[in-house]
Amino acid sequence: MTTEKPNTLIGLLNTLKTETDKTKYQSIYIDIAKEVMSLEFEHNPKQPLEGILYKKLVQLSVKEFVYSGQTEESLSNLNEVIDILSYTSVLVR
């Protein structure tokens, strides 16, 4: 199987960070959730939970960002997750 960077997910997360219209948050939030669930992160066969951890990390950071009102701390956490994702790969089906 081939792999690629999760560019769509990273793009959605960056869109969420810069969105100022609160009515669009829900739509972006749903798009992120769908994208996360559709991805299979590449992981070490000896560490099968690694892919699940990436998914939960994204979910929790987005939830914190949206429900905290975009605090500086939640923005920092979201930026860290985006940085982590830039070093990961997903399997292409």
N, C-alpha and C positions, 0 to 999 in steps of 0.2 A: 504494500500500500504506500501511496505517496503522502507526504505531509506538506503543510503550509502554515503560515502564521495566521492567527485568528483575527485577520484584519477587519472583518465586518464587525466583530464584537468590539474591538478596540475603537473603531469609528463610532459605534453607537455610544460607547462610554464617553468618548470625547464630546459627542453631541449633547449628551446629558449634562456634562460639566458646564457647557456654555449656554444652555437653554435658559432663557429668562422668563418665558411664558409658562406659568405653572399649569395651565390647562394642557400643555403638550407633554408634561412629565409622565403622565399615566401611559400615553401611547408609546413613548420611548422606553419606559419601564417594561411594558409588555413585550416590545420588540427585543429588548435585551434578554428577558426571560426565555422567549422562544429560541433565540440564537444560542443561549447557553445550553438549553436542553437538546439542541440538535447537534452539538459538538461532541466529539470524542477526542479528548486530549491524549496526546502521545505520552506514554509513561513507561517506566521501567517495569518489566514483567514481574519482578520481585516486589514491586510496590503498587499493587493494583488499586489502592485507594487514592493514589496521587491524582488521578483524573477527577475523582469526586471532590477532592479538596480544592482543586482549581475552581470547580463549579460553585461550591459553597462560598469560597472566598469572594467571587464575583457577586453572588447573590447578596451576601451580607454587606459588602461595601456599598452596593447600589442602594440597598434598603436603608442603610444608615445615612447615606447622602441625601436621599429623597425625604426621609422622615425627620431628619435633624434640621431641615431648613438650610441646607448647604453651608454648614459651619466650616471654618477653616480646617479643623481637625478631620472632618469627614471628607473634605476635598483632598487633603493630604493623603488620607488612606486610599481614596479612589485613584489618585495619581500613582501611588505605590503599586496598586493592583494592575493598573495599565502598564506600568514598567515591567512587572513580573510577566504579564501576558506577552509582552514583546519578545521575551526570551523562550516562550513555549511554542509548541507546534500542535496542530490538530491533524487527525487522520482525515484524508479525503476519500470519500466513497464513490 
